[in-house]
């Protein structure tokens, strides 16, 4: 023993000389919290569930229990307990296992060292049972150093906030909540003794998994407290007779515990993990999120989002067996700020998968945890209308929508492309669902009934680059057109984009249409309002970023038509404030939409398929399919599921936000008849000229009254189902 002691002393002196007098303790890991716009918790993220509290907020019983069982002479020694060391040396030399002699101060040091290693990724370990004599000597020196720098109460507070109790429950506050659903300050004697007894072997003495061992250990701690004079005999007798009195509660880490807010939570998580403002590498950002004690304040309207999720499930039942590849999504953006107000869908956020479960967010792009978008269908048509207005045309202009086929070699103007045009590479047939619409009509009428041939004919008279300029300025991306299928700006290379052949995200469309509600000013969607760490340091987040993307009068003209769609074809008198919006359905109805808005809230609703998006397979088609365990109509379109979902949500949501005028659309000038002149020949001539002029403006079929025209077409176009049901997004592929 003397030889061993001498060798140990020599080695120890060398180690002590090499060590600095103190070490830098890195911040202990704390959970990060995501909050909604009202400050309510959405989710917590942690590797170690820890809620640091002051010593005054820890029960006196708990303080006495931990000292009694772990370090009876804590308030007497200066970091090292000679009696404990002597006992441990004899035990380690004569026994087959090592016995510890660590004081609470040494244990505090050890836990700080472990925390440092976890944060820095160091490979060495100072976990109990893996330490050699060099580790122990380092621990001793640092313990003496800390005793000089901190008071006993400060050390005790630090230890009780740092130590592992069970699983990922660190610190006494988290442990009290986990096992007893109480705060640390409210722990009674027997509860305190049970928790104090756990720290030596957290898994062995876990009261949930090993109640008998835990009870026996608790009673031994109570005995220690009695012998140490920490409690009276009466207190001991009462406590030792009690059972474990468990009242466990869970505090799961991550978005899986966020319920209806889980998909927004996932979006926020991905924003942080992909932004170098929160760390140079993804690993750095994960460490910050799971250990850095961030407070993440967001734009989410939690109350409204709960309703959005409820309505999404009402539209498409996630547990209906027929709906295994049919989903719904709803997302709202605030005009004027870009704040994301809701982001919900019909599924449950669960990585385990199964019917009605997924972690895929249907509202956003793949890089942020999303599905990568869906064909936009006729929700893309307003962008062509804006270009029509920009180039000096009007909503009351008449276009010839007869054309059904664009042959190979047909050229569309596209000034931003080499040569100034784009050429049809294969016969393109952007057909309407109903043959009765292949005729001249007003632009307003063609947009109202969502006529493909009308929109394409408009585009044929325009510079396609003006259309894509609007799409890009309003933040909508073609989800599969970048490198490796990433999002990219729209280009006019394939004209089919004008009727929705490209995949877009519901979030981007809600944000783009919010500009129509905001006099043409587009605000980039944002989810974060502030991010601060435990010390109050603020991280950079996106501010409200807005720009005038569309001329105000052009937006008012567009809203004149989109308001009629929302009021007469979707809301049908149920919403008594100014609203507007656009329907959309792709071929086979595997992607159906309604995107609508007031001046206070813009919402995109989507219903469709995730995997079976292709129209080439009959089983993918939604027409007549089993949906919600019932047979769907023979013609499914936006009015079948997506528009009712939007209406269920918005008929209440609109009243939570401003709902002012959406502007005044310009009206067609009234052509006044000339007064008869004294010269009858002149009068006859003028009358003839007026007649010619009118006939040029309006075809014979179009010159019928709007009422008669609508009546005759209503059979073919009761809703978007007839004009949209056959692919509004026919491409030349």
LINHU-V943809 format. One record per helix or strand of 2 or more residues. SS is the DSSP state (@ for helix, = for strand). FROM is the first residue (numbers start at 1). TO is the last residue. If there is no record, write none. Layout:
# LINHU-V943809
ss=SS from=FROM to=TO
ss=SS from=FROM to=TO
This chain:
# LINHU-V943809
ss=@ from=2 to=18
ss== from=32 to=35
ss== from=41 to=45
ss=@ from=55 to=57
ss=@ from=60 to=70
ss=@ from=82 to=94
ss=@ from=104 to=120
ss=@ from=133 to=149
ss=@ from=152 to=162
ss== from=164 to=166
ss== from=169 to=170
ss=@ from=172 to=180
ss=@ from=184 to=186
ss=@ from=189 to=198
ss=@ from=211 to=227
ss=@ from=233 to=240
ss=@ from=255 to=257
ss=@ from=259 to=273
ss=@ from=276 to=278
ss=@ from=282 to=291
ss== from=295 to=298
ss=@ from=302 to=315
ss=@ from=321 to=323
ss== from=327 to=333
ss== from=339 to=345
ss=@ from=366 to=368
ss== from=374 to=375
ss=@ from=377 to=390
ss== from=398 to=400
ss== from=411 to=413
ss=@ from=418 to=420
ss== from=421 to=423
ss=@ from=435 to=437
ss== from=440 to=442
ss=@ from=443 to=448
ss=@ from=452 to=460
ss=@ from=464 to=473
ss=@ from=483 to=485
ss=@ from=495 to=499
ss== from=503 to=504
ss=@ from=506 to=517
ss== from=521 to=523
ss== from=528 to=532
ss== from=538 to=539
ss== from=546 to=548
ss=@ from=552 to=571
ss== from=580 to=585
ss=@ from=587 to=589
ss== from=591 to=597
ss== from=602 to=608
ss=@ from=618 to=620
ss== from=626 to=627
ss== from=630 to=631
ss=@ from=642 to=656
ss=@ from=680 to=697
ss=@ from=706 to=714
ss=@ from=720 to=724
